[in-house]
Amino acid sequence: MLAARMRPVPITALSLCNGMGMTTAEVLAGLRAGRSGLGPCPPEIGLAGAATVGAMPGPLPPLPAEFAAYDTRQARIAALALAELAGPIERAKGRWGARRIAVILGTSTGGIGASELAYAHHQAHGVLPDWYSVETSHALDAVLPVVCGLAGLAGPAYMLSTACSSSAKVFAAAQRLIHLGVCDAALVGGVDSLCQLTLRGFAGLEVLSAAPCRPFSALRAGINIGEGAALCLLEREGEGPARLLAVGESSDAFHMTSPHPEGLGARLAMERALAGAGLSPGDVDHVNAHGTGTRQNDSAEGAAIAALFGPGMRVVATKGYTGHQLGAAGATEVAFTALAIAHGFVPESVGAAPPDPEIAVRVTTQFEALITRAAISNSFAFGGSNVSVLVGAPA
Amino acid sequence: MSDGGGISSAERGPERGLGLSLRGLGLWTPGYPDALSWSQRHVRGDRSNEAAPSAPSALGADAPRAELLPPMLRRRTSLLTRMAAEVAAQAIASAGFDRAEVTTIYGSVYGEIRTTLDLLAALQDPAAPLSPTKFHNSVHNTAAGYVSIATQNRRGNAALTAGRSTLAMGLIECAGLIAAGQGPTVLVIAEETLPEPLAAGRSYAPLAAAFALAAAGATDVGAVPGDMSSRTCRLVQASRGDPAVPRLPAALLGNPCALALALCELALQPGAACLSLEPHLPAGGWCIELDARDGAKGPEAAA
């Protein structure tokens, strides 16, 4: 079956907050300077001293009183990223109408951090805390009423949750809904918050590094977990830093947590993204790798990139800046790719030097000025879920 | 294989609704192992008010067969994953789709909530390691992963939630996939019971339903099965008629995905019908209109 060729969709505005900074400007400055946002685990997460994480670097403002029932760390991070986009969203509402703007967000944690506190409270007191409800505190979709309510958006709204590819998938869904004609614009992105469950879960899988992670480096020792949010405004027409060209999705159909050793599913996703945009491998100037920092993941992805693009392809891994933001990683790295295109650079893969000689791609170990025509951002997940988002320069 | 090149377009817009062809169904809820048994419950008497255990082991012979999954795996997965695999297989078979080439979308509000609760309990001991298996089985796309492996399906898939709008948004996601030429698709809706203490008194039976969908008017997506001929349907934002009020058993009413069974019920009846997919919204939200069964005068309808 031939997939339909869909029109590119301009990314007209974007917003980021994560371990590197509370604002897009701070995050961009860190990316240009090769400044990592990783550090010790904050005491409230409960693993202080035991892990390096990408934690939000400042206090998170509480939600307005009308959203008090939804006021979790997760919702606060989403609201922080949303606040920066107030102007562009108002403009888009004026152009398209609030009912014609979809909201599609990705997350893996939802409000699980709130449930950890509530469960412990129940153990101690025999009742859940007053502030907790599974519907408004825990549920993956609990952030939707907050984002839609604060932004005044009324189009189709849903959460995609496919573990670490969640907020890359949202770009595919939005492009399809705009093509379908059910909306003219979409606010897409992802949000995840630090919690014990993910930190101790990855510790149980024995892939957590106590030191800052070093994706694609010969000295790598595993992953760090991060938190944050990234939002992109996609519009049927408009001007912006970059364009969403196409998205390729695939399943490994191999294993729940291990990638296919030759990166078969990863290659399939990248090939489908290129086919969706009508581009060939030579049209792509760099790849923002999933690059988590485990030997298994780095080696499968490196093999897939080298097989498709050749060993000279420039590859950047950015989890040394943010840690692995899980459900927020996909949108964060699409936003990084859009910023790299808009500002004419490829960031240093912080921590990657010295690169692993067994991985046959050109990992960027220092800041490079580069005009990028098109770049791919990869996100891979539990369940063998692979997503490659192809981002291009403005038309 | 072509599915007709999409169901709508940006130029036409969705004013006349998003057209889809419903090709097959899957259903499981305690006491009703498939859509046929569910459709006969008004005749044979309602069994769903009987106590509905939530663990597959407690269900015994009533547990979802989930024959799609390898036996070793079937015993280790949650009721949610087993229900999802069971109804996906039913819908794929009844539509005649190729299980390795279908795109599957999974909708659930609380997902693998019972596995998540096990992990929350384990976290109370700061020294206890978390089970890696439980950890990766707690993600929202657990069933998606296992089913893709079991069927060697390398297409993309997704797991989504939109609270009480999960069925509506799942159908819209499928309409988008079909318009993009990535159909045929199966939408699986599955919801387990909420465990205490998180449930805080909420109680309802588990359920799962699946809808095999293709482009409206497509003819070559698979054989039309004997138990349900295809139905043309449309997702619309304002219905022309009065949406049906489904008669659901009390034990299922609190389930946030109960509307999926109401849609199954309407699809199993031959006449035209309309169902509000977002009755919780003040403005009414999305509805689905079903045309009378395409083969209503044919032999399938008489069977």
Boltz contact constraints between the chains, C-beta under 6 A:
constraints:
  - contact:
      token1: [A, 1]
      token2: [B, 1]
      max_distance: 6.0
  - contact:
      token1: [A, 3]
      token2: [B, 181]
      max_distance: 6.0
  - contact:
      token1: [A, 3]
      token2: [B, 182]
      max_distance: 6.0
  - contact:
      token1: [A, 4]
      token2: [B, 6]
      max_distance: 6.0
  - contact:
      token1: [A, 4]
      token2: [B, 180]
      max_distance: 6.0
  - contact:
      token1: [A, 4]
      token2: [B, 181]
      max_distance: 6.0
  - contact:
      token1: [A, 119]
      token2: [B, 120]
      max_distance: 6.0
  - contact:
      token1: [A, 122]
      token2: [B, 197]
      max_distance: 6.0
  - contact:
      token1: [A, 123]
      token2: [B, 124]
      max_distance: 6.0
  - contact:
      token1: [A, 128]
      token2: [B, 197]
      max_distance: 6.0
  - contact:
      token1: [A, 134]
      token2: [B, 198]
      max_distance: 6.0
  - contact:
      token1: [A, 140]
      token2: [B, 161]
      max_distance: 6.0
  - contact:
      token1: [A, 141]
      token2: [B, 161]
      max_distance: 6.0
  - contact:
      token1: [A, 141]
      token2: [B, 162]
      max_distance: 6.0
  - contact:
      token1: [A, 141]
      token2: [B, 163]
      max_distance: 6.0
  - contact:
      token1: [A, 156]
      token2: [B, 172]
      max_distance: 6.0
  - contact:
      token1: [A, 158]
      token2: [B, 160]
      max_distance: 6.0
  - contact:
      token1: [A, 158]
      token2: [B, 162]
      max_distance: 6.0
  - contact:
      token1: [A, 158]
      token2: [B, 169]
      max_distance: 6.0
  - contact:
      token1: [A, 159]
      token2: [B, 161]
      max_distance: 6.0
  - contact:
      token1: [A, 160]
      token2: [B, 158]
      max_distance: 6.0
  - contact:
      token1: [A, 160]
      token2: [B, 160]
      max_distance: 6.0
  - contact:
      token1: [A, 161]
      token2: [B, 140]
      max_distance: 6.0
  - contact:
      token1: [A, 161]
      token2: [B, 159]
      max_distance: 6.0
  - contact:
      token1: [A, 162]
      token2: [B, 141]
      max_distance: 6.0
  - contact:
      token1: [A, 162]
      token2: [B, 158]
      max_distance: 6.0
  - contact:
      token1: [A, 162]
      token2: [B, 159]
      max_distance: 6.0
  - contact:
      token1: [A, 163]
      token2: [B, 139]
      max_distance: 6.0
  - contact:
      token1: [A, 163]
      token2: [B, 141]
      max_distance: 6.0
  - contact:
      token1: [A, 169]
      token2: [B, 158]
      max_distance: 6.0
  - contact:
      token1: [A, 176]
      token2: [B, 176]
      max_distance: 6.0
  - contact:
      token1: [A, 176]
      token2: [B, 180]
      max_distance: 6.0
  - contact:
      token1: [A, 177]
      token2: [B, 176]
      max_distance: 6.0
  - contact:
      token1: [A, 179]
      token2: [B, 10]
      max_distance: 6.0
  - contact:
      token1: [A, 179]
      token2: [B, 179]
      max_distance: 6.0
  - contact:
      token1: [A, 180]
      token2: [B, 8]
      max_distance: 6.0
  - contact:
      token1: [A, 180]
      token2: [B, 176]
      max_distance: 6.0
  - contact:
      token1: [A, 180]
      token2: [B, 179]
      max_distance: 6.0
  - contact:
      token1: [A, 181]
      token2: [B, 8]
      max_distance: 6.0
  - contact:
      token1: [A, 181]
      token2: [B, 10]
      max_distance: 6.0
  - contact:
      token1: [A, 181]
      token2: [B, 13]
      max_distance: 6.0
  - contact:
      token1: [A, 181]
      token2: [B, 14]
      max_distance: 6.0
  - contact:
      token1: [A, 182]
      token2: [B, 14]
      max_distance: 6.0
  - contact:
      token1: [A, 196]
      token2: [B, 123]
      max_distance: 6.0
  - contact:
      token1: [A, 197]
      token2: [B, 119]
      max_distance: 6.0
  - contact:
      token1: [A, 200]
      token2: [B, 130]
      max_distance: 6.0
  - contact:
      token1: [A, 201]
      token2: [B, 130]
      max_distance: 6.0
  - contact:
      token1: [A, 201]
      token2: [B, 135]
      max_distance: 6.0
  - contact:
      token1: [A, 204]
      token2: [B, 129]
      max_distance: 6.0
  - contact:
      token1: [A, 204]
      token2: [B, 130]
      max_distance: 6.0
  - contact:
      token1: [A, 204]
      token2: [B, 132]
      max_distance: 6.0
  - contact:
      token1: [A, 204]
      token2: [B, 135]
      max_distance: 6.0
  - contact:
      token1: [A, 205]
      token2: [B, 132]
      max_distance: 6.0
  - contact:
      token1: [A, 249]
      token2: [B, 156]
      max_distance: 6.0
  - contact:
      token1: [A, 250]
      token2: [B, 154]
      max_distance: 6.0
  - contact:
      token1: [A, 250]
      token2: [B, 156]
      max_distance: 6.0
  - contact:
      token1: [A, 251]
      token2: [B, 148]
      max_distance: 6.0
  - contact:
      token1: [A, 251]
      token2: [B, 154]
      max_distance: 6.0
  - contact:
      token1: [A, 253]
      token2: [B, 148]
      max_distance: 6.0
  - contact:
      token1: [A, 253]
      token2: [B, 149]
      max_distance: 6.0
  - contact:
      token1: [A, 253]
      token2: [B, 152]
      max_distance: 6.0
  - contact:
      token1: [A, 253]
      token2: [B, 153]
      max_distance: 6.0
  - contact:
      token1: [A, 253]
      token2: [B, 154]
      max_distance: 6.0
  - contact:
      token1: [A, 256]
      token2: [B, 136]
      max_distance: 6.0
  - contact:
      token1: [A, 256]
      token2: [B, 145]
      max_distance: 6.0
  - contact:
      token1: [A, 257]
      token2: [B, 136]
      max_distance: 6.0
  - contact:
      token1: [A, 382]
      token2: [B, 136]
      max_distance: 6.0
  - contact:
      token1: [A, 382]
      token2: [B, 139]
      max_distance: 6.0
  - contact:
      token1: [A, 383]
      token2: [B, 141]
      max_distance: 6.0
  - contact:
      token1: [A, 383]
      token2: [B, 144]
      max_distance: 6.0
  - contact:
      token1: [A, 383]
      token2: [B, 145]
      max_distance: 6.0
  - contact:
      token1: [A, 384]
      token2: [B, 145]
      max_distance: 6.0
